[in-house]
Amino acid sequence: MQRRPRRNRKSQAIRNMVEETRLSVKDFIFPMFLIDGINQKIEVASMPGIYRYSLDLMLKEIEECVNLGIMAFDIFPAYPESKKDRFATESHSSETFYLKAIHKIKSTFPDIVVMTDVAMDPYSSDGHDGLVENGKILNDETLEILGKMSLAQAQAGADILGPSDMMDGRVGFIRSVLDENGYTDVSIMSYTAKYASAFYGPFRDALDSAPKSGDKKTYQMDAANYYEALIEADLDTEEGADFLMVKPALAYLDVIRLLKDNSNLPIAAYNVSGEYAMIKASAEKGWLDGERAMLESLLSIKRAGANVILSYFAKEFALLEK
């Protein structure tokens, strides 16, 4: 046999030389959960090793991550029911703790990337990403609320806005609001192909943001659909998105590749809470090697074509790389 592929696998040094896909700490955005208060660090029961932080402790955690090379963070707020209403008015109040925290984080660490979540559900008494009327999720009326939220987050210092609701026309509406108010440098990472997935459960536990009734299938994508992602990608690109995201990641690697092959924009993938929890739970049971499973799953997301990976494993990966 003249051709023996095993020759390029015979040692770790040679395998390192010829590996086609490489993960770097630079690839990651670390999602974090923020709560109001002081000296609060509460573990998310369904996400071992992931916590909800008050701002003072989140600043310390971000500093640790920066020292490991992580330079991008997506901050999600958890609000008590007392702060929620059907119009999500707390989301754009100048006195709300989330906006104050974004300003403090960016002021303290001016060189990091701060990404924010633009969606009604953390602030909505209905638990939906859109305004609810007679059981129907309204589209255009929701855009007005998202516009106010986006402007408030840009004013607070956000670098990237992540409209995560899948409302039609949201990217273009937000882009117009930002540009008209002088925030032309604020980027939009569109949740382009966000599927109505079972893998979001632990995240909703962390934020207590599950819908009070119904589901999100009228605005998030059907898991059976593939080419529909191209329709969403074309629209988001035309409307001014700077990144296109696929969420979840592991169950939709084919969609990541589809967008990578059909777009010149950077492709992001969200390695979601349920994907994290599956590996952690299996590792705790001793059913698999958690570290190897983490690395293999992250590598698969990168190999599928993601330029950017949002993952709760970001710090754990960075510690290994250190």
C-alpha positions as CSV (number, residue, x, y, z in Angstrom):
1,M,0.0,0.0,0.0
2,Q,1.5,3.3,-1.1
3,R,-1.1,5.4,0.6
4,R,-1.3,4.9,4.3
5,P,-3.3,7.7,6.1
6,R,-2.2,6.3,9.4
7,R,1.3,7.7,8.9
8,N,-0.2,11.1,9.6
9,R,-1.7,9.8,12.9
10,K,1.3,8.0,14.3
11,S,2.2,10.6,17.0
12,Q,0.6,13.5,18.8
13,A,3.1,15.9,17.3
14,I,2.2,14.9,13.7
15,R,-1.5,14.8,14.6
16,N,-1.1,18.4,15.8
17,M,0.6,19.5,12.6
18,V,-2.1,18.2,10.3
19,E,-5.3,18.9,12.3
20,E,-7.8,20.7,10.2
21,T,-9.8,22.4,12.9
22,R,-8.4,24.3,15.9
23,L,-10.2,25.8,18.8
24,S,-9.0,29.0,20.4
25,V,-10.1,30.9,23.5
26,K,-10.6,33.7,21.0
27,D,-13.5,31.9,19.5
28,F,-15.7,32.2,22.5
29,I,-18.4,34.4,24.0
30,F,-19.1,33.5,27.6
31,P,-22.9,33.8,28.5
32,M,-23.4,35.0,32.1
33,F,-26.4,35.5,34.4
34,L,-26.9,38.7,36.3
35,I,-29.1,39.3,39.3
36,D,-29.7,42.4,41.5
37,G,-28.2,42.7,44.9
38,I,-24.7,42.5,46.5
39,N,-22.5,39.5,47.2
40,Q,-24.8,37.1,45.5
41,K,-23.6,33.9,43.8
42,I,-26.3,31.3,43.2
43,E,-25.6,28.1,41.3
44,V,-28.1,27.2,38.6
45,A,-29.3,23.8,39.7
46,S,-29.6,22.3,36.2
47,M,-26.2,23.8,35.1
48,P,-23.4,22.7,37.5
49,G,-20.6,25.2,37.6
50,I,-22.7,28.1,36.3
51,Y,-23.9,30.8,38.6
52,R,-26.2,33.8,38.8
53,Y,-24.0,36.7,40.0
54,S,-24.7,40.1,41.5
55,L,-22.7,42.8,39.8
56,D,-19.9,43.0,42.4
57,L,-19.1,39.3,42.0
58,M,-19.7,39.3,38.3
59,L,-17.0,41.9,37.9
60,K,-14.6,39.6,39.7
61,E,-15.6,36.7,37.6
62,I,-15.1,38.7,34.4
63,E,-11.6,39.7,35.6
64,E,-10.7,36.1,36.1
65,C,-12.0,35.2,32.6
66,V,-10.1,38.1,31.0
67,N,-6.9,36.9,32.7
68,L,-7.6,33.5,30.9
69,G,-8.0,35.2,27.6
70,I,-11.8,35.4,27.3
71,M,-12.6,38.8,25.9
72,A,-16.4,38.6,25.1
73,F,-19.3,38.2,27.4
74,D,-23.1,37.9,26.8
75,I,-24.9,39.2,29.9
76,F,-28.5,38.0,30.6
77,P,-30.6,39.5,33.4
78,A,-32.8,37.6,35.8
79,Y,-35.7,39.8,37.1
80,P,-38.2,39.0,39.9
81,E,-41.9,38.8,39.0
82,S,-42.5,42.1,40.8
83,K,-40.5,43.9,38.1
84,K,-42.3,42.3,35.1
85,D,-45.3,43.5,33.2
86,R,-46.8,42.7,29.8
87,F,-45.0,45.6,28.1
88,A,-41.5,44.8,29.5
89,T,-41.2,48.5,30.6
90,E,-38.4,47.6,33.0
91,S,-36.2,46.7,30.1
92,H,-35.6,50.3,29.1
93,S,-35.9,52.1,32.4
94,S,-32.8,54.2,33.1
95,E,-32.8,53.0,36.7
96,T,-33.0,49.3,36.0
97,F,-30.1,47.2,37.4
98,Y,-29.2,45.5,34.1
99,L,-28.5,48.8,32.2
100,K,-26.5,50.1,35.2
101,A,-24.5,46.9,35.2
102,I,-23.7,47.0,31.5
103,H,-22.4,50.5,32.0
104,K,-20.2,49.5,35.0
105,I,-18.9,46.4,33.2
106,K,-17.9,48.3,30.1
107,S,-16.4,51.1,32.1
108,T,-14.4,48.7,34.2
109,F,-13.2,46.6,31.3
110,P,-13.2,48.9,28.3
111,D,-11.3,46.4,26.1
112,I,-13.8,43.5,26.4
113,V,-16.8,42.9,24.2
114,V,-20.1,43.3,26.0
115,M,-23.0,41.6,24.3
116,T,-26.6,42.1,25.5
117,D,-29.9,40.3,25.1
118,V,-32.7,42.1,23.3
119,A,-35.9,40.2,24.1
120,M,-39.0,40.8,26.2
121,D,-39.1,37.5,28.0
122,P,-36.9,38.4,31.0
123,Y,-39.1,41.4,31.7
124,S,-42.5,40.1,30.5
125,S,-45.2,38.9,32.9
126,D,-46.4,36.6,30.1
127,G,-42.9,35.0,29.7
128,H,-43.0,35.5,25.9
129,D,-40.6,37.3,23.6
130,G,-43.4,39.3,22.2
131,L,-46.4,41.3,23.3
132,V,-49.3,39.0,24.0
133,E,-52.9,39.9,23.2
134,N,-55.8,37.5,23.4
135,G,-53.3,34.6,23.3
136,K,-51.6,35.9,20.1
137,I,-47.9,37.0,20.0
138,L,-47.9,40.3,18.2
139,N,-45.1,41.1,15.8
140,D,-45.0,44.7,14.8
141,E,-46.1,46.1,18.2
142,T,-43.2,44.1,19.7
143,L,-40.7,45.9,17.5
144,E,-41.4,49.2,19.1
145,I,-40.5,47.7,22.5
146,L,-37.4,46.1,21.2
147,G,-36.3,49.4,19.7
148,K,-36.6,51.1,23.0
149,M,-34.7,48.3,24.7
150,S,-31.9,48.3,22.1
151,L,-31.4,52.1,22.3
152,A,-31.2,51.9,26.1
153,Q,-28.6,49.1,25.9
154,A,-26.5,50.9,23.3
155,Q,-26.6,54.0,25.6
156,A,-25.4,51.9,28.5
157,G,-22.3,50.8,26.5
158,A,-23.2,47.5,24.8
159,D,-20.9,46.5,21.9
160,I,-23.1,43.9,20.3
161,L,-26.9,43.6,20.6
162,G,-28.4,40.1,20.4
163,P,-32.1,40.3,19.4
164,S,-33.1,36.7,20.4
165,D,-36.8,36.7,19.8
166,M,-37.2,35.8,16.1
167,M,-39.7,38.5,15.4
168,D,-40.0,39.4,11.7
169,G,-38.2,42.6,10.8
170,R,-36.5,43.1,14.1
171,V,-32.9,43.5,12.8
172,G,-33.9,46.2,10.4
173,F,-36.0,48.0,12.9
174,I,-33.2,47.9,15.6
175,R,-30.6,49.0,13.0
176,S,-32.7,52.0,12.1
177,V,-33.2,53.0,15.7
178,L,-29.5,52.7,16.5
179,D,-28.4,54.6,13.4
180,E,-30.9,57.4,13.8
181,N,-29.6,58.0,17.4
182,G,-25.9,57.9,16.4
183,Y,-25.0,54.4,17.5
184,T,-23.8,53.3,14.1
185,D,-20.8,51.4,15.6
186,V,-23.0,49.1,17.7
187,S,-23.2,45.7,16.1
188,I,-26.2,43.3,15.8
189,M,-25.7,39.5,16.2
190,S,-29.0,38.2,14.8
191,Y,-30.5,35.0,16.2
192,T,-31.0,34.1,12.6
193,A,-32.0,30.4,12.9
194,K,-33.3,30.0,16.5
195,Y,-35.2,26.8,16.7
196,A,-38.2,26.1,19.1
197,S,-36.0,23.6,21.0
198,A,-36.2,21.4,24.1
199,F,-32.6,22.3,24.9
200,Y,-33.4,25.7,26.4
201,G,-34.8,24.3,29.7
202,P,-31.9,25.0,32.1
203,F,-31.6,28.6,30.7
204,R,-35.2,29.3,31.5
205,D,-34.6,27.9,35.0
206,A,-31.7,30.3,35.4
207,L,-33.8,33.3,34.4
208,D,-37.3,32.1,35.4
209,S,-38.4,33.2,31.9
210,A,-40.5,30.3,30.7
211,P,-43.8,31.2,29.0
212,K,-46.8,31.4,31.4
213,S,-48.9,29.8,28.7
214,G,-48.5,28.3,25.2
215,D,-45.1,28.0,23.5
216,K,-42.8,29.9,21.2
217,K,-43.5,27.9,18.0
218,T,-45.2,30.7,16.1
219,Y,-42.0,32.8,16.1
220,Q,-39.1,30.3,16.6
221,M,-38.2,27.9,13.8
222,D,-39.5,24.4,13.4
223,A,-36.8,21.7,14.1
224,A,-37.8,20.0,10.9
225,N,-36.9,22.9,8.7
226,Y,-33.5,23.4,7.0
227,Y,-33.8,25.7,4.0
228,E,-36.0,28.1,5.9
229,A,-32.8,29.2,7.6
230,L,-31.6,30.7,4.3
231,I,-34.7,32.8,4.1
232,E,-34.0,34.2,7.6
233,A,-30.3,34.7,6.8
234,D,-31.1,36.6,3.6
235,L,-33.6,38.9,5.5
236,D,-31.2,39.5,8.4
237,T,-28.3,40.3,6.0
238,E,-30.5,42.8,4.0
239,E,-31.6,44.4,7.3
240,G,-28.1,45.0,8.5
241,A,-27.0,42.1,10.7
242,D,-23.3,41.9,11.4
243,F,-23.3,38.2,12.6
244,L,-25.7,35.4,11.9
245,M,-26.4,32.9,14.7
246,V,-27.7,29.3,14.8
247,K,-29.2,28.2,18.1
248,P,-29.0,25.5,19.4
249,A,-25.6,24.3,18.1
250,L,-25.1,20.5,18.4
251,A,-28.5,19.5,17.1
252,Y,-28.2,21.9,14.2
253,L,-24.6,21.5,12.9
254,D,-26.0,21.0,9.4
255,V,-27.6,24.5,9.6
256,I,-24.4,26.0,10.8
257,R,-22.7,24.6,7.7
258,L,-25.6,25.7,5.5
259,L,-25.2,29.4,6.6
260,K,-21.4,29.2,6.5
261,D,-21.6,28.0,2.8
262,N,-24.1,30.6,1.8
263,S,-23.1,33.8,3.7
264,N,-20.0,36.0,3.9
265,L,-21.0,37.2,7.4
266,P,-19.4,35.7,10.5
267,I,-21.4,32.7,11.7
268,A,-22.1,32.3,15.4
269,A,-23.5,29.2,17.2
270,Y,-25.0,29.0,20.6
271,N,-24.0,25.9,22.5
272,V,-27.0,26.1,24.7
273,S,-27.8,25.3,28.3
274,G,-29.3,21.9,27.6
275,E,-26.3,20.8,25.6
276,Y,-24.1,21.9,28.5
277,A,-26.3,20.2,31.1
278,M,-26.3,16.9,29.2
279,I,-22.5,16.6,29.3
280,K,-22.3,17.7,32.9
281,A,-25.0,15.3,34.1
282,S,-23.4,12.4,32.2
283,A,-20.0,13.2,33.5
284,E,-21.3,13.3,37.1
285,K,-22.8,9.9,36.6
286,G,-19.5,8.6,35.3
287,W,-21.1,7.7,32.0
288,L,-18.6,9.6,29.9
289,D,-15.4,11.6,30.2
290,G,-16.7,15.2,30.6
291,E,-13.6,17.0,29.5
292,R,-13.2,14.9,26.3
293,A,-16.9,15.2,25.5
294,M,-16.7,19.0,26.0
295,L,-13.8,19.4,23.7
296,E,-15.3,17.1,21.1
297,S,-18.6,18.9,21.0
298,L,-17.0,22.3,20.8
299,L,-14.7,21.1,18.1
300,S,-17.7,19.8,16.1
301,I,-19.3,23.3,16.3
302,K,-16.1,24.9,15.0
303,R,-15.7,22.2,12.3
304,A,-19.3,22.8,11.1
305,G,-18.3,26.4,10.3
306,A,-18.9,28.6,13.4
307,N,-16.6,31.5,13.7
308,V,-17.9,32.4,17.1
309,I,-19.2,30.0,19.8
310,L,-21.3,31.1,22.7
311,S,-20.8,28.5,25.3
312,Y,-21.0,28.0,29.1
313,F,-17.9,25.9,28.7
314,A,-15.8,29.0,27.7
315,K,-14.1,29.4,31.1
316,E,-13.5,25.6,31.5
317,F,-12.0,25.5,28.0
318,A,-9.8,28.5,28.8
319,L,-8.5,26.9,32.0
320,L,-7.5,23.9,30.0
321,E,-5.7,26.0,27.4
322,K,-3.9,28.0,30.2
